[in-house]
């Protein structure tokens, strides 16, 4: 299987729409968390910067997003090496 994990780079052109949205949210100071999933799809909650109020959520079966949440269950987790 091909490596679908996002690469560390300043060029976002290789990111899928859902991963790009998640990273934009995090870069703007928002908090995201995995709310649930079954290995084939995942539901992500987007929270305010103080992690208090859920602003939105989305569910996706995007392989690149699944690879991201396999390494981090939320924006508060450390980035993998």
N, C-alpha and C positions, 0 to 999 in steps of 0.2 A: 504494500500500500504506500502511496506517495506521502511524503511529509507535508501536511497541510497547516502546520503551525505557522503563525505569523512570524516573519523574520524581524529582528530588531533593526530598524532603519528609519530614516526620516521620510522615505518615499512611501506614501500610503497606497500607491496604485495597485499593489498586489493583495490588498485586503478585501475581503468580501464586505458587502454592505453592512451586515450585522456586526462584524468585528470592528469595522471602522466606526460605527455608531457607538459601540461600547467604549472604545478607546477615546473618542471625542468626549463622551460623558465623563470619563475618568480624568482626562486632561483638563477639563473645565472645573474640576473639583468635586464632581458628583461621586456618589458611592453606588456600586452595583453589587448585587448578590445573586447567586444561584438560588432560586426558590424551589426548584424541583426538576426532575428529568428522569428519563428511563434508558439512557444510553443511545437512543436514536434521536431524541430531541430534548431540548432544555428550555426552561422558563427562567428568564432573568428579570429581576426587579431593579428599577432605577430609582435611587433615593437622593434626597437633598444632601448637600455637602456635610451636614452634621449627622447623616444617616438616620434622620428621624422620620421623615415623611416620604412614603412611596409616591413618586410622581408618575410612573408609568411602568409597564411590564410588557414583555414580548416573549413569544415562544418561537423557536427556530430549530430546524434540523440541519442547519449549515455545518458541514464537516469542519471547517476552520474554527467556527465558534465552539463546537464540541471539543476540539483539541485545546482551545484556550481554557475552557472551564474544567478540563481534565487536569490541568496544572494549577488552577486557581479557582477557588469557590467564590471569590469576590475581590473587589478592588482593594480591600484591606489586607489581603494576603500578600506576602512577599512575591516579587517577580522571580520566576525560575532562572537558573543560570543559563 
